[in-house]
């Protein structure tokens, strides 16, 4: 029953955050705060009934570590403050697997972080591709950028293939290792090449779709100023900006909240995604 209550909080909280983020580009601050409070209350009550205060202690420790990581990304202008509190909520709710049965190779908090990074990468790829399809000019700018530095790309791709395949050839000749044993080394160049091309594509999407100059009269509450942290401006700040300037650059980011519910469900019911690579 305890585990089901935690799961319900996670599904409702992360699900609502993902829905609101996709539809309105933001979700209210009280949502992750409420999830953290409910996690502490539920775990505190269960710790009391079971006379095992590690149930609460683990939640507080892992939750604070996750929250600190999220706030670090916020203060370095990588994340919004809402995302920082959401990952904190994930740590408070599930510092361990809570009996849901997924297989893990790493300690569960590390497995959650790895899963989060892996899911984030796939999500960002899909998100960027969809945006590129909707805006053909991004694809054109991206191809122009590739053509301008094609010699550099060719050099990198050649290096990606030469080093792993050369090493695989040596291992095959010296130790008679077969294709199955060397498969990861053989496939690595393709992965590195994909990451190289996608990194440039993501930069093109960010440059031409996530930044725009608008009149300060068009500013609205929740917009994010380009040179500031990922935090929506308030009505009071809008008035100050309008008094100082007629135009301002704002930025938009990936609507990232759906990653949290996906990560939670995979971590609890599947386990550690790193097992895919073994």
DRENPA-3360 file (N, C-alpha, C; in nm, 2 decimals, always signed):
BEGIN
1 = XXXXXXXX = +0.08/-0.12/+0.00/+0.00/+0.00/+0.00/+0.09/+0.13/+0.00 ~ +0.19/+0.12/+0.08/+0.29/+0.23/+0.09/+0.35/+0.26/-0.05 ~ +0.39/+0.16/-0.12/+0.45/+0.17/-0.25/+0.35/+0.23/-0.35 ~ +0.23/+0.18/-0.34/+0.13/+0.23/-0.43/+0.10/+0.37/-0.41 ~ +0.10/+0.42/-0.29/+0.07/+0.56/-0.26/+0.19/+0.65/-0.32 ~ +0.31/+0.60/-0.30/+0.42/+0.68/-0.36/+0.41/+0.68/-0.52 ~ +0.38/+0.57/-0.57/+0.36/+0.56/-0.72/+0.25/+0.65/-0.77 ~ +0.14/+0.66/-0.69/+0.03/+0.75/-0.73/+0.07/+0.89/-0.73;
9 = XXXXXXXX = +0.15/+0.93/-0.63/+0.20/+1.07/-0.62/+0.29/+1.10/-0.74 ~ +0.38/+1.00/-0.77/+0.47/+1.02/-0.89/+0.39/+1.03/-1.02 ~ +0.30/+0.94/-1.04/+0.23/+0.94/-1.17/+0.14/+1.07/-1.18 ~ +0.07/+1.11/-1.08/-0.01/+1.23/-1.09/+0.08/+1.35/-1.10 ~ +0.18/+1.36/-1.01/+0.26/+1.48/-1.01/+0.34/+1.50/-1.14 ~ +0.42/+1.40/-1.17/+0.51/+1.41/-1.29/+0.42/+1.41/-1.42 ~ +0.31/+1.34/-1.42/+0.22/+1.34/-1.53/+0.16/+1.48/-1.56 ~ +0.12/+1.54/-1.45/+0.06/+1.67/-1.46/+0.16/+1.78/-1.50;
17 = XXXXXXXX = +0.29/+1.76/-1.45/+0.39/+1.86/-1.49/+0.43/+1.84/-1.63 ~ +0.43/+1.72/-1.68/+0.46/+1.69/-1.82/+0.35/+1.75/-1.91 ~ +0.23/+1.73/-1.88/+0.12/+1.78/-1.96/+0.12/+1.93/-1.96 ~ +0.13/+2.00/-1.85/+0.13/+2.14/-1.85/+0.25/+2.20/-1.92 ~ +0.36/+2.14/-1.91/+0.48/+2.18/-1.98/+0.47/+2.18/-2.13 ~ +0.41/+2.07/-2.18/+0.39/+2.05/-2.32/+0.29/+2.15/-2.37 ~ +0.19/+2.17/-2.30/+0.08/+2.26/-2.35/+0.10/+2.41/-2.32 ~ +0.16/+2.44/-2.21/+0.17/+2.58/-2.17/+0.32/+2.63/-2.16;
25 = XXXXXXXX = +0.41/+2.54/-2.17/+0.56/+2.56/-2.16/+0.60/+2.59/-2.01 ~ +0.51/+2.57/-1.92/+0.55/+2.59/-1.77/+0.45/+2.51/-1.69 ~ +0.49/+2.49/-1.56/+0.39/+2.43/-1.46/+0.41/+2.51/-1.33 ~ +0.31/+2.51/-1.25/+0.32/+2.59/-1.12/+0.43/+2.54/-1.03 ~ +0.49/+2.63/-0.95/+0.60/+2.60/-0.86/+0.55/+2.50/-0.75 ~ +0.42/+2.52/-0.71/+0.37/+2.44/-0.60/+0.36/+2.29/-0.63 ~ +0.37/+2.25/-0.76/+0.35/+2.11/-0.80/+0.47/+2.03/-0.75 ~ +0.60/+2.06/-0.78/+0.70/+1.98/-0.72/+0.72/+1.99/-0.57;
33 = XXXXXXXX = +0.69/+2.11/-0.52/+0.69/+2.13/-0.38/+0.60/+2.04/-0.31 ~ +0.47/+2.03/-0.36/+0.37/+1.94/-0.30/+0.42/+1.79/-0.31 ~ +0.48/+1.75/-0.42/+0.53/+1.62/-0.43/+0.63/+1.58/-0.33 ~ +0.72/+1.68/-0.30/+0.83/+1.66/-0.20/+0.76/+1.65/-0.06 ~ +0.67/+1.73/-0.03/+0.60/+1.73/+0.10/+0.53/+1.60/+0.12 ~ +0.46/+1.55/+0.02/+0.38/+1.43/+0.03/+0.48/+1.31/+0.04 ~ +0.59/+1.31/-0.03/+0.69/+1.21/-0.02/+0.74/+1.20/+0.13 ~ +0.78/+1.31/+0.18/+0.83/+1.31/+0.32/+0.72/+1.27/+0.42;
41 = XXXXXXXX = +0.60/+1.31/+0.40/+0.49/+1.27/+0.49/+0.46/+1.12/+0.49 ~ +0.45/+1.07/+0.36/+0.42/+0.93/+0.35/+0.54/+0.84/+0.40 ~ +0.66/+0.88/+0.37/+0.77/+0.80/+0.42/+0.79/+0.82/+0.57 ~ +0.76/+0.93/+0.62/+0.77/+0.95/+0.76/+0.67/+0.87/+0.84 ~ +0.55/+0.86/+0.79/+0.44/+0.78/+0.85/+0.48/+0.63/+0.84 ~ +0.53/+0.59/+0.73/+0.56/+0.45/+0.71/+0.68/+0.41/+0.80 ~ +0.78/+0.51/+0.81/+0.90/+0.48/+0.90/+0.85/+0.47/+1.04 ~ +0.75/+0.55/+1.08/+0.70/+0.54/+1.22/+0.63/+0.41/+1.25;
49 = XXXXXXXX = +0.55/+0.36/+1.16/+0.48/+0.24/+1.17/+0.57/+0.12/+1.17 ~ +0.67/+0.12/+1.09/+0.77/+0.01/+1.07/+0.88/+0.02/+1.17 ~ +0.89/+0.14/+1.25/+1.00/+0.16/+1.34/+1.14/+0.15/+1.27 ~ +1.14/+0.21/+1.15/+1.26/+0.20/+1.07/+1.28/+0.34/+1.00 ~ +1.36/+0.42/+1.07/+1.37/+0.56/+1.02/+1.46/+0.58/+0.90 ~ +1.52/+0.47/+0.86/+1.60/+0.47/+0.74/+1.51/+0.50/+0.62 ~ +1.39/+0.46/+0.63/+1.29/+0.48/+0.52/+1.28/+0.63/+0.49 ~ +1.27/+0.71/+0.60/+1.27/+0.85/+0.58/+1.41/+0.91/+0.56;
57 = XXXXXXXX = +1.51/+0.86/+0.63/+1.64/+0.91/+0.61/+1.70/+0.90/+0.47 ~ +1.67/+0.79/+0.41/+1.72/+0.77/+0.27/+1.65/+0.87/+0.18 ~ +1.52/+0.89/+0.20/+1.45/+0.98/+0.12/+1.50/+1.12/+0.13 ~ +1.53/+1.17/+0.25/+1.58/+1.30/+0.27/+1.72/+1.32/+0.21 ~ +1.80/+1.22/+0.23/+1.94/+1.23/+0.18/+1.95/+1.23/+0.03 ~ +1.88/+1.13/-0.03/+1.89/+1.12/-0.18/+1.81/+1.23/-0.24 ~ +1.70/+1.27/-0.18/+1.62/+1.38/-0.23/+1.70/+1.51/-0.23 ~ +1.78/+1.54/-0.12/+1.86/+1.66/-0.12/+1.97/+1.66/-0.22;
65 = XXXXXXXX = +2.03/+1.54/-0.24/+2.14/+1.52/-0.34/+2.09/+1.55/-0.48 ~ +1.97/+1.49/-0.51/+1.91/+1.52/-0.64/+1.88/+1.66/-0.66 ~ +1.82/+1.72/-0.55/+1.78/+1.86/-0.56/+1.90/+1.95/-0.58 ~ +2.01/+1.92/-0.51/+2.13/+2.00/-0.52/+2.19/+1.99/-0.66 ~ +2.18/+1.87/-0.72/+2.23/+1.86/-0.86/+2.14/+1.94/-0.95 ~ +2.01/+1.94/-0.93/+1.92/+2.02/-1.02/+1.94/+2.17/-1.00 ~ +1.96/+2.21/-0.88/+1.98/+2.36/-0.85/+2.12/+2.40/-0.91 ~ +2.22/+2.31/-0.91/+2.34/+2.34/-0.97/+2.32/+2.37/-1.12;
73 = XXXXXXXX = +2.25/+2.28/-1.19/+2.22/+2.30/-1.33/+2.14/+2.43/-1.35 ~ +2.05/+2.46/-1.26/+1.97/+2.59/-1.27/+2.06/+2.71/-1.26 ~ +2.15/+2.71/-1.16/+2.23/+2.83/-1.14/+2.34/+2.84/-1.24 ~ +2.37/+2.73/-1.31/+2.46/+2.74/-1.43/+2.39/+2.76/-1.56 ~ +2.26/+2.79/-1.55/+2.17/+2.83/-1.66/+2.15/+2.72/-1.76 ~ +2.15/+2.60/-1.71/+2.13/+2.48/-1.80/+1.98/+2.44/-1.79 ~ +1.92/+2.46/-1.68/+1.78/+2.41/-1.65/+1.70/+2.53/-1.60 ~ +1.57/+2.50/-1.60/+1.47/+2.59/-1.53/+1.46/+2.55/-1.38;
81 = XXXXXXXX = +1.42/+2.64/-1.30/+1.41/+2.61/-1.16/+1.30/+2.49/-1.14 ~ +1.20/+2.49/-1.22/+1.10/+2.39/-1.21/+1.16/+2.25/-1.23 ~ +1.24/+2.23/-1.33/+1.31/+2.10/-1.35/+1.39/+2.06/-1.24 ~ +1.46/+2.16/-1.18/+1.55/+2.13/-1.06/+1.47/+2.07/-0.95 ~ +1.35/+2.13/-0.92/+1.27/+2.08/-0.81/+1.20/+1.94/-0.85 ~ +1.18/+1.92/-0.98/+1.12/+1.79/-1.02/+1.22/+1.68/-0.99 ~ +1.35/+1.70/-1.03/+1.44/+1.59/-1.00/+1.46/+1.57/-0.86 ~ +1.45/+1.68/-0.78/+1.45/+1.66/-0.63/+1.34/+1.58/-0.58;
89 = XXXXXXXX = +1.22/+1.60/-0.64/+1.10/+1.52/-0.60/+1.12/+1.38/-0.63 ~ +1.19/+1.35/-0.75/+1.21/+1.21/-0.79/+1.30/+1.14/-0.68 ~ +1.40/+1.21/-0.63/+1.48/+1.15/-0.53/+1.41/+1.13/-0.40 ~ +1.33/+1.23/-0.36/+1.25/+1.21/-0.23/+1.15/+1.10/-0.24 ~ +1.09/+1.08/-0.35/+0.99/+0.98/-0.37/+1.05/+0.84/-0.37 ~ +1.16/+0.82/-0.45/+1.21/+0.69/-0.48/+1.36/+0.69/-0.46 ~ +1.41/+0.69/-0.34/+1.56/+0.67/-0.32/+1.60/+0.52/-0.33 ~ +1.50/+0.43/-0.33/+1.52/+0.29/-0.36/+1.41/+0.25/-0.45;
97 = XXXXXXXX = +1.41/+0.12/-0.50/+1.32/+0.08/-0.60/+1.18/+0.05/-0.54 ~ +1.17/+0.04/-0.41/+1.04/+0.03/-0.34/+0.96/-0.10/-0.38 ~ +1.04/-0.21/-0.42/+0.97/-0.33/-0.44/+0.90/-0.35/-0.57 ~ +0.93/-0.26/-0.67/+0.86/-0.27/-0.80/+0.92/-0.37/-0.90 ~ +1.04/-0.42/-0.87/+1.09/-0.54/-0.94/+1.18/-0.52/-1.06 ~ +1.22/-0.40/-1.10/+1.31/-0.39/-1.21/+1.45/-0.43/-1.17 ~ +1.53/-0.48/-1.27/+1.66/-0.53/-1.25/+1.76/-0.41/-1.26 ~ +1.85/-0.40/-1.16/+1.95/-0.29/-1.16/+2.09/-0.35/-1.15;
105 = XXXXXXXX = +2.18/-0.29/-1.22/+2.32/-0.32/-1.21/+2.39/-0.22/-1.11 ~ +2.35/-0.09/-1.12/+2.41/+0.01/-1.04/+2.32/+0.03/-0.91 ~ +2.37/+0.10/-0.81/+2.28/+0.14/-0.70/+2.17/+0.22/-0.75 ~ +2.05/+0.20/-0.69/+1.93/+0.26/-0.76/+1.94/+0.41/-0.79 ~ +1.99/+0.49/-0.69/+1.99/+0.63/-0.73/+2.08/+0.66/-0.85 ~ +2.19/+0.59/-0.86/+2.28/+0.61/-0.98/+2.21/+0.55/-1.11 ~ +2.13/+0.44/-1.09/+2.06/+0.39/-1.20/+1.95/+0.49/-1.25 ~ +1.89/+0.56/-1.16/+1.79/+0.66/-1.19/+1.85/+0.77/-1.27;
113 = XXXXXXXX = +1.97/+0.82/-1.23/+2.04/+0.93/-1.30/+2.09/+0.88/-1.44 ~ +2.14/+0.76/-1.45/+2.18/+0.71/-1.58/+2.05/+0.70/-1.67 ~ +1.95/+0.65/-1.62/+1.82/+0.64/-1.70/+1.77/+0.77/-1.74 ~ +1.79/+0.87/-1.65/+1.74/+1.01/-1.68/+1.83/+1.06/-1.80 ~ +1.96/+1.04/-1.79/+2.04/+1.09/-1.90/+2.01/+1.03/-2.03 ~ +1.99/+0.89/-2.03/+1.96/+0.82/-2.15/+1.82/+0.86/-2.21 ~ +1.72/+0.87/-2.12/+1.59/+0.91/-2.17/+1.59/+1.05/-2.22 ~ +1.67/+1.14/-2.16/+1.68/+1.28/-2.20/+1.74/+1.29/-2.34;
121 = XXXXXXXX = +1.84/+1.21/-2.36/+1.91/+1.21/-2.50/+1.81/+1.17/-2.61 ~ +1.74/+1.06/-2.58/+1.64/+1.01/-2.68/+1.53/+1.12/-2.70 ~ +1.48/+1.17/-2.59/+1.38/+1.28/-2.59/+1.42/+1.40/-2.67 ~ +1.55/+1.44/-2.64/+1.60/+1.56/-2.71/+1.61/+1.54/-2.86 ~ +1.66/+1.42/-2.90/+1.67/+1.38/-3.04/+1.53/+1.39/-3.11 ~ +1.43/+1.33/-3.05/+1.30/+1.33/-3.11/+1.24/+1.47/-3.11 ~ +1.26/+1.55/-3.00/+1.21/+1.68/-2.99/+1.27/+1.77/-3.10 ~ +1.40/+1.76/-3.12/+1.47/+1.84/-3.21/+1.43/+1.81/-3.36;
129 = XXXXXXXX = +1.42/+1.68/-3.38/+1.38/+1.64/-3.52/+1.24/+1.69/-3.55 ~ +1.14/+1.68/-3.46/+1.01/+1.73/-3.48/+1.01/+1.88/-3.51 ~ +1.09/+1.95/-3.43/+1.09/+2.10/-3.45/+1.15/+2.12/-3.59 ~ +1.26/+2.05/-3.63/+1.32/+2.07/-3.76/+1.22/+2.04/-3.87 ~ +1.14/+1.94/-3.85/+1.04/+1.91/-3.96/+0.94/+2.02/-3.97 ~ +0.90/+2.08/-3.86/+0.81/+2.19/-3.86/+0.87/+2.32/-3.92 ~ +1.00/+2.33/-3.91/+1.06/+2.45/-3.96/+1.17/+2.42/-4.05 ~ +1.14/+2.42/-4.18/+1.24/+2.38/-4.29/+1.36/+2.46/-4.29;
137 = XXXXXXXX = +1.35/+2.59/-4.25/+1.47/+2.68/-4.25/+1.58/+2.63/-4.16 ~ +1.54/+2.56/-4.05/+1.64/+2.51/-3.96/+1.73/+2.40/-4.03 ~ +1.66/+2.32/-4.11/+1.73/+2.21/-4.18/+1.83/+2.28/-4.29 ~ +1.78/+2.38/-4.35/+1.86/+2.45/-4.45/+1.99/+2.51/-4.38 ~ +1.97/+2.58/-4.27/+2.08/+2.64/-4.20/+2.18/+2.53/-4.15 ~ +2.12/+2.42/-4.10/+2.20/+2.31/-4.05/+2.29/+2.25/-4.17 ~ +2.23/+2.23/-4.28/+2.31/+2.17/-4.39/+2.42/+2.27/-4.44 ~ +2.38/+2.40/-4.44/+2.48/+2.51/-4.47/+2.60/+2.50/-4.38;
145 = XXXXXXXX = +2.57/+2.49/-4.25/+2.68/+2.48/-4.15/+2.77/+2.36/-4.17 ~ +2.70/+2.24/-4.20/+2.78/+2.12/-4.23/+2.88/+2.14/-4.35 ~ +2.82/+2.20/-4.45/+2.91/+2.22/-4.57/+3.03/+2.32/-4.54 ~ +3.01/+2.41/-4.46/+3.11/+2.51/-4.43/+3.23/+2.44/-4.35 ~ +3.20/+2.34/-4.27/+3.31/+2.28/-4.20/+3.32/+2.13/-4.23 ~ +3.29/+2.10/-4.36/+3.29/+1.96/-4.40/+3.43/+1.89/-4.38 ~ +3.54/+1.96/-4.40/+3.67/+1.90/-4.38/+3.69/+1.86/-4.24 ~ +3.64/+1.94/-4.14/+3.65/+1.90/-4.00/+3.57/+1.78/-3.97;
153 = XXXXXXXX = +3.45/+1.77/-4.03/+3.36/+1.66/-4.01/+3.42/+1.53/-4.06 ~ +3.48/+1.54/-4.18/+3.54/+1.42/-4.24/+3.66/+1.37/-4.16 ~ +3.74/+1.47/-4.10/+3.85/+1.43/-4.02/+3.80/+1.36/-3.89 ~ +3.70/+1.41/-3.83/+3.64/+1.35/-3.70/+3.59/+1.21/-3.73 ~ +3.51/+1.20/-3.84/+3.45/+1.07/-3.87/+3.55/+0.97/-3.90 ~ +3.66/+1.01/-3.98/+3.77/+0.92/-4.01/+3.84/+0.87/-3.88 ~ +3.85/+0.96/-3.78/+3.92/+0.93/-3.66/+3.83/+0.83/-3.58 ~ +3.69/+0.86/-3.58/+3.60/+0.77/-3.51/+3.61/+0.63/-3.56;
161 = XXXXXXXX = +3.62/+0.61/-3.69/+3.63/+0.48/-3.74/+3.77/+0.41/-3.73 ~ +3.87/+0.49/-3.75/+4.01/+0.44/-3.75/+4.05/+0.38/-3.62 ~ +4.02/+0.45/-3.51/+4.07/+0.41/-3.38/+4.00/+0.28/-3.33 ~ +3.87/+0.28/-3.32/+3.80/+0.16/-3.27/+3.82/+0.04/-3.36 ~ +3.81/+0.06/-3.49/+3.82/-0.05/-3.58/+3.97/-0.10/-3.59 ~ +4.06/-0.01/-3.57/+4.20/-0.05/-3.57/+4.23/-0.14/-3.44 ~ +4.17/-0.09/-3.33/+4.19/-0.17/-3.21/+4.12/-0.30/-3.21 ~ +4.00/-0.31/-3.28/+3.93/-0.43/-3.29/+4.01/-0.53/-3.38;
169 = XXXXXXXX = +4.07/-0.48/-3.48/+4.15/-0.56/-3.57/+4.27/-0.63/-3.49 ~ +4.33/-0.54/-3.41/+4.44/-0.59/-3.33/+4.40/-0.70/-3.24 ~ +4.28/-0.68/-3.17/+4.23/-0.78/-3.07/+4.19/-0.91/-3.14 ~ +4.14/-0.89/-3.27/+4.10/-1.01/-3.34/+4.23/-1.09/-3.39 ~ +4.33/-1.02/-3.43/+4.45/-1.09/-3.48/+4.53/-1.15/-3.36 ~ +4.54/-1.07/-3.25/+4.63/-1.12/-3.14/+4.56/-1.22/-3.05 ~ +4.43/-1.21/-3.03/+4.36/-1.29/-2.93/+4.25/-1.37/-2.99 ~ +4.23/-1.37/-3.13/+4.13/-1.45/-3.20/+3.99/-1.42/-3.15;
177 = XXXXXXXX = +3.96/-1.29/-3.11/+3.83/-1.26/-3.07/+3.73/-1.25/-3.19 ~ +3.61/-1.30/-3.17/+3.51/-1.31/-3.28/+3.43/-1.18/-3.29 ~ +3.34/-1.18/-3.39/+3.26/-1.06/-3.41/+3.17/-1.03/-3.29 ~ +3.12/-1.13/-3.23/+3.03/-1.11/-3.11/+3.10/-1.04/-3.00 ~ +3.22/-1.08/-2.97/+3.30/-1.02/-2.87/+3.34/-0.88/-2.90 ~ +3.35/-0.84/-3.02/+3.40/-0.71/-3.06/+3.29/-0.62/-3.11 ~ +3.16/-0.66/-3.10/+3.05/-0.59/-3.16/+3.04/-0.45/-3.11 ~ +3.06/-0.43/-2.98/+3.05/-0.29/-2.92/+3.16/-0.20/-2.98;
185 = XXXXXXXX = +3.28/-0.25/-3.00/+3.38/-0.18/-3.06/+3.35/-0.15/-3.21 ~ +3.29/-0.24/-3.28/+3.26/-0.22/-3.42/+3.15/-0.12/-3.44 ~ +3.05/-0.12/-3.35/+2.94/-0.02/-3.36/+2.97/+0.12/-3.30 ~ +3.07/+0.13/-3.22/+3.10/+0.25/-3.16/+3.12/+0.37/-3.26 ~ +3.19/+0.35/-3.37/+3.21/+0.47/-3.46/+3.07/+0.52/-3.52 ~ +2.98/+0.43/-3.54/+2.85/+0.48/-3.59/+2.78/+0.57/-3.48 ~ +2.79/+0.52/-3.35/+2.73/+0.60/-3.25/+2.79/+0.74/-3.23 ~ +2.93/+0.74/-3.24/+3.00/+0.87/-3.23/+2.97/+0.96/-3.34;
193 = XXXXXXXX = +2.96/+0.91/-3.46/+2.93/+0.99/-3.58/+2.79/+1.05/-3.57 ~ +2.69/+0.97/-3.52/+2.56/+1.02/-3.50/+2.55/+1.13/-3.39 ~ +2.63/+1.11/-3.28/+2.63/+1.21/-3.18/+2.69/+1.34/-3.23 ~ +2.80/+1.33/-3.32/+2.86/+1.45/-3.38/+2.76/+1.53/-3.46 ~ +2.69/+1.46/-3.55/+2.60/+1.53/-3.64/+2.48/+1.58/-3.56 ~ +2.43/+1.50/-3.46/+2.31/+1.55/-3.39/+2.35/+1.67/-3.30 ~ +2.47/+1.68/-3.25/+2.51/+1.79/-3.16/+2.50/+1.92/-3.25 ~ +2.55/+1.92/-3.37/+2.54/+2.03/-3.46/+2.39/+2.07/-3.49;
201 = XXXXXXXX = +2.31/+1.96/-3.51/+2.17/+1.98/-3.54/+2.10/+2.05/-3.42 ~ +2.13/+2.00/-3.30/+2.07/+2.06/-3.18/+2.11/+2.21/-3.16 ~ +2.23/+2.24/-3.20/+2.28/+2.38/-3.19/+2.20/+2.46/-3.29 ~ +2.18/+2.41/-3.41/+2.10/+2.48/-3.51/+1.96/+2.51/-3.46 ~ +1.90/+2.41/-3.40/+1.76/+2.43/-3.35/+1.76/+2.53/-3.24 ~ +1.86/+2.52/-3.15/+1.86/+2.62/-3.04/+1.89/+2.76/-3.10 ~ +1.97/+2.78/-3.19/+2.01/+2.91/-3.25/+1.90/+2.98/-3.32 ~ +1.82/+2.90/-3.40/+1.73/+2.96/-3.49/+1.58/+2.94/-3.45;
209 = XXXXXXXX = +1.56/+2.86/-3.34/+1.42/+2.84/-3.30/+1.40/+2.88/-3.15 ~ +1.50/+2.87/-3.07/+1.48/+2.90/-2.93/+1.52/+3.04/-2.88 ~ +1.56/+3.12/-2.97/+1.60/+3.26/-2.94/+1.53/+3.35/-3.04 ~ +1.46/+3.46/-2.98/+1.40/+3.55/-3.07/+1.39/+3.69/-3.01 ~ +1.40/+3.79/-3.09/+1.39/+3.93/-3.04/+1.25/+3.98/-3.06 ~ +1.19/+4.03/-2.95/+1.06/+4.08/-2.95/+1.05/+4.22/-2.89 ~ +0.94/+4.29/-2.91/+0.92/+4.42/-2.85/+0.89/+4.40/-2.70 ~ +0.94/+4.49/-2.62/+0.91/+4.47/-2.48/+0.76/+4.49/-2.45;
217 = XXXXXXXX = +0.69/+4.55/-2.53/+0.54/+4.56/-2.52/+0.48/+4.42/-2.53 ~ +0.55/+4.33/-2.60/+0.49/+4.19/-2.62/+0.53/+4.10/-2.50 ~ +0.62/+4.14/-2.41/+0.66/+4.06/-2.30/+0.54/+4.02/-2.22 ~ +0.54/+3.89/-2.17/+0.44/+3.84/-2.08/+0.50/+3.77/-1.96 ~ +0.43/+3.76/-1.86/+0.48/+3.69/-1.74/+0.51/+3.55/-1.77 ~ +0.63/+3.50/-1.73/+0.68/+3.37/-1.76/+0.78/+3.36/-1.87 ~ +0.79/+3.47/-1.95/+0.90/+3.47/-2.05/+1.04/+3.46/-1.98 ~ +1.13/+3.41/-2.06/+1.27/+3.39/-2.00/+1.36/+3.48/-2.08;
225 = XXXXXXXX = +1.43/+3.57/-2.01/+1.53/+3.66/-2.08/+1.65/+3.59/-2.12 ~ +1.71/+3.62/-2.24/+1.81/+3.54/-2.30/+1.94/+3.53/-2.21 ~ +1.98/+3.64/-2.15/+2.10/+3.64/-2.07/+2.08/+3.60/-1.92 ~ +1.96/+3.57/-1.89/+1.93/+3.54/-1.75/+1.92/+3.39/-1.72 ~ +1.89/+3.35/-1.60/+1.88/+3.21/-1.56/+1.74/+3.16/-1.62 ~ +1.72/+3.03/-1.62/+1.60/+2.97/-1.67/+1.49/+2.99/-1.57 ~ +1.44/+3.12/-1.56/+1.33/+3.15/-1.47/+1.24/+3.26/-1.54 ~ +1.11/+3.23/-1.53/+1.02/+3.32/-1.59/+1.01/+3.46/-1.52;
233 = XXXXXXXX = +1.01/+3.57/-1.60/+1.00/+3.70/-1.53/+0.87/+3.73/-1.48 ~ +0.86/+3.82/-1.38/+0.74/+3.86/-1.31/+0.68/+3.98/-1.37 ~ +0.56/+4.02/-1.33/+0.50/+4.14/-1.38/+0.58/+4.26/-1.34 ~ +0.64/+4.26/-1.22/+0.72/+4.38/-1.18/+0.84/+4.39/-1.26 ~ +0.91/+4.28/-1.30/+1.03/+4.28/-1.38/+0.99/+4.33/-1.52 ~ +0.88/+4.29/-1.57/+0.83/+4.34/-1.71/+0.83/+4.49/-1.71 ~ +0.77/+4.55/-1.61/+0.76/+4.69/-1.60/+0.90/+4.76/-1.61 ~ +0.99/+4.70/-1.53/+1.13/+4.76/-1.53/+1.20/+4.75/-1.66;
241 = XXXXXXXX = +1.18/+4.63/-1.73/+1.24/+4.61/-1.86/+1.18/+4.70/-1.97 ~ +1.05/+4.72/-1.96/+0.99/+4.81/-2.06/+1.03/+4.96/-2.04 ~ +1.07/+4.99/-1.92/+1.11/+5.13/-1.89/+1.26/+5.15/-1.94 ~ +1.33/+5.04/-1.96/+1.47/+5.05/-2.00/+1.50/+5.03/-2.14 ~ +1.41/+4.95/-2.21/+1.44/+4.92/-2.35/+1.31/+4.89/-2.43 ~ +1.32/+4.91/-2.56/+1.21/+4.88/-2.65/+1.21/+4.74/-2.70 ~ +1.32/+4.68/-2.71/+1.33/+4.54/-2.76/+1.41/+4.45/-2.66 ~ +1.39/+4.32/-2.66/+1.46/+4.23/-2.57/+1.46/+4.09/-2.64;
249 = XXXXXXXX = +1.57/+4.02/-2.61/+1.58/+3.88/-2.66/+1.53/+3.79/-2.55 ~ +1.44/+3.70/-2.59/+1.39/+3.60/-2.50/+1.44/+3.46/-2.56 ~ +1.43/+3.36/-2.47/+1.47/+3.23/-2.51/+1.36/+3.13/-2.47 ~ +1.35/+3.03/-2.54/+1.26/+2.92/-2.51/+1.35/+2.79/-2.50 ~ +1.30/+2.69/-2.43/+1.38/+2.57/-2.41/+1.30/+2.45/-2.45 ~ +1.36/+2.33/-2.44/+1.29/+2.21/-2.46/+1.19/+2.19/-2.35 ~ +1.07/+2.15/-2.38/+0.97/+2.12/-2.28/+1.00/+1.99/-2.22 ~ +1.07/+1.99/-2.11/+1.15/+1.88/-2.06/+1.08/+1.79/-1.96;
257 = XXXXXXXX = +0.97/+1.84/-1.90/+0.91/+1.78/-1.79/+0.86/+1.63/-1.82 ~ +0.82/+1.60/-1.94/+0.78/+1.46/-1.96/+0.89/+1.36/-1.94 ~ +1.01/+1.40/-1.94/+1.13/+1.31/-1.92/+1.12/+1.24/-1.78 ~ +1.06/+1.32/-1.68/+1.07/+1.27/-1.54/+0.97/+1.15/-1.52 ~ +0.85/+1.16/-1.58/+0.76/+1.05/-1.56/+0.81/+0.92/-1.63 ~ +0.87/+0.95/-1.75/+0.92/+0.83/-1.83/+1.04/+0.77/-1.75 ~ +1.13/+0.85/-1.70/+1.24/+0.80/-1.62/+1.19/+0.72/-1.50 ~ +1.09/+0.78/-1.43/+1.04/+0.71/-1.31/+0.98/+0.57/-1.34;
265 = XXXXXXXX = +0.90/+0.56/-1.44/+0.84/+0.43/-1.48/+0.94/+0.33/-1.52 ~ +1.04/+0.37/-1.60/+1.14/+0.28/-1.65/+1.22/+0.23/-1.54 ~ +1.26/+0.32/-1.45/+1.35/+0.29/-1.33/+1.28/+0.19/-1.24 ~ +1.15/+0.21/-1.22/+1.08/+0.12/-1.12/+1.04/-0.01/-1.18 ~ +1.00/-0.01/-1.30/+0.94/-0.14/-1.36/+1.04/-0.21/-1.45 ~ +1.13/-0.14/-1.51/+1.23/-0.21/-1.60/+1.37/-0.22/-1.52 ~ +1.41/-0.12/-1.46/+1.54/-0.12/-1.39/+1.64/-0.03/-1.46 ~ +1.76/-0.08/-1.47/+1.87/+0.00/-1.51/+1.89/-0.02/-1.67;
273 = XXXXXX = +1.88/+0.09/-1.74/+1.89/+0.09/-1.88/+2.04/+0.06/-1.93 ~ +2.13/+0.07/-1.84/+2.27/+0.03/-1.87/+2.28/-0.12/-1.91 ~ +2.18/-0.20/-1.86/+2.18/-0.34/-1.90/+2.16/-0.36/-2.05 ~ +2.11/-0.26/-2.12/+2.09/-0.27/-2.26/+2.23/-0.29/-2.33 ~ +2.33/-0.24/-2.27/+2.47/-0.24/-2.33/+2.55/-0.36/-2.30 ~ +2.49/-0.45/-2.22/+2.56/-0.57/-2.18/+2.48/-0.70/-2.23;
% end
